[in-house]
């Protein structure tokens, strides 16, 4: 198993914190599982709002095999994603506010009714989720360690990385080449909440997904 690579927070850009009209709370753009983009409360909002998912204000994007393949966190390719048309909040207002804050820019493309955007933030300005427990970094304070093998997945502790290794082991070498799309095509969508309906139907016939549904592969809380 690859050991986590520690990061010196003092040498990194601070997490980018911003606000949008839809909420008065300060938010960060967060990334989970390599393809899942979220707006995340920049820090816990009291003792009753802890644990996986408690800080997620909105899951932003839809992911499916019919959409453009995602670049790996270990690559230098532009980072893009497609907003979910059924975001649950005012889509145009949210996108426009993020554009005004310099968080993303529109590419001009749309898929399934949602606009595609390019992420303008530096990697260190993006909040990361632990692949093991799902908890998020705390803005301007926490910095999770990367897997030293692929440098594309993050962990809050050695314990979480050890627990996740039985799932991550098969993807680690592929992620190290920058091929995030291949990992997702093999059923690596366990962190993603907004899966398009066609993808969901196809997944029911996917051996990797069946193994996950049967409990033979760890299933992330957000798919429940």
N, C-alpha and C positions, 0 to 999 in steps of 0.2 A: 504493500500500500504506500502511495506517495505521502510524504509528510507535508503538513501545512507550511506555507511560506509566510513568515511574519511580516507585517507591514508597519513601517514607522509612520504613524499618523502625522507627526510634526513635519515630515517631508512632502506631504500630499496637499493638494488643493482641498479646502474645506468642502463638505457637502453643500450643494446649492439648495438654499431654503427660499421659498417664495409663497405667495398667496394668489388665490383666484377668487372671482366674485361669488362663486357657489358656496364658499365656506370661509369663516373668519379665522380658521386655524391655519398655522403655517404648515406647508407640505414640502415633501421632497419627491423627486422622480425615483422610483425604485425598480430594480430588476430581480426577478426570481427565475431560476431554472433556465436561464439563457434566452428565453423567448417571452416571458410574461412581464409586462410593464404595468406598474401600479403608481397611483398617487398615494403616498404614505404620510401619515402624521409624523412630523420630524422627531418626535419623542413621545414616550408613553404619556397618556392623559389620565393618570391616576392608577391606583392599585387594581381597580376593577377592569382596566382595559389592557391587560397584559396577555401574552400568549400569541400563538400563530393566528394571523388574521385580524387581531384586535386593532392594529394600527393602519389597516388598509382602508383608505377612504374610497377608492374606486379602482377596479381592474379595468385598464384602459383599452387593451387590444384584443382582437380576435386572432386566433391562430388556426391554420388548417393547411393541408397539403396543396390546396388550390391557390394559396397566397405566395408571395415572393419568399424564398428561403431566408431564414435569419442568419446574419453574420455571427461568427463566434466572438465571445468576449476576448479571446486571445488573438484575434485578427485586427488589422488596421482598416478594415472596410467600413464605409459609412454605416451607422446604425439606424435602421429604419424599422417602423412598425405601422400597422394599420389600426386605426381607432375602431372600436366596435360601434356599429350604428345604434345598437340598443344599450348605450352606455348607462342609462338610468339617471343621468343628469343632462343639463343643456349641453349638447355636444359642441355646437359652434362656439358657445361662450367659453367652454373649457379649452378648446383648441386655440381660440384667439388669445385667451389669457396666457397660455403657455408660450405661444409665439411672441407675445408682447414682452414676456419675461426672459426671452432668449433661451428657453428650454428646448424648443423644437422649431423646425420650419417646415412648411408644407412642401411636398415634392410636386404637387399638381396632379398626382394620380389618386384614384379612388378604387376601392375594392368592396363589394358587397354593401355599398352605401356609406362606407366609412373612409375618411381621408387618410392617405399615407403621409407620414411625417418622418423627417430625419432628426435624430437626437443631436443637439448641438453641444451638450455637456461633455466635459472631459470624463473619462472613466472614474476618476477619483471623486467626482462631484455627484455621482449616482449612488443612492442607497442600495446596499446589497442585502439579500436574505440568505440565511443559513440553509444549506441544502439538507441538513439533518433535521432540525427542529422547526424551521420556517420562521423563526424570529428575525426581525430586522435590526440592522445597525441603528444606533442612536446618533442623529446628526451632530456633527462637530465633536463627537466623543468616541464612539466605537469604530473600530476598523477590524473587520473579520479577516481571517487568513485565507489565502488562496490555496487550492490544491497545487502542489509543486510540480505535479506531472502534467496537467493540462492548463493550469493557470486560468481556467474558465469557470470554476465553481468555488464557492466561498463557504466557510464553516466558522461557527462561533467558538468551537472548542475541538480538541482532539477527540473527545468522546463522540461528538456528533459526526465527525469525519469517519471514525471507526464504524459507527452504526450504519452509515450510508455507503460504506465501501462495497458491500455486496451488490448494490445497485449501480454504483458509479464505476465499478471496476471495468465493465464491458464498454463503457463510453469514454473512459479517460484518454486512451491513446488516440481515438478518433478526434476528440475535442482538441488534443494537442496539435493536430494538423490544421485546425481552424474550421473543420467541417461540422458546424453546429446542425446544419440541415440533415445530415446523415443520421445523427443521434436522434433528432426529433422523429425522423421517418421510421426509426426502429422502436418507437414507442416511448420515447423519453419525454412525454408530455405530462408527467405526473404532477408538476407544479402549476399547470395552467388551468385557469378557471373558464375563460371564454373560448371554448372549442366550437367551431362552426358545426351546424347540424350534419352536413355531409361527412365531415371528419368523424363525428360521433358514430354515425351509422357504419362507416368503414372500420372504425376501431373495434366494433363488436365482432368483426371477423378477423381481427388482427391477433395473432398468437401472443404477442407481447402484452397487448391490452387485456386479453383473457387471463393471462397469468397474473396480471396486476389485480384484476377484478376478483380472481379466485384466492387472493392473498398470498400467492407464491412470490410476488414482488411487492416491496413496501409501497403502499398507496398513500399519496399525500392527502392531508386533511381537506384541501380545497377542492378535491374532486368528489367529496362525499355529498 
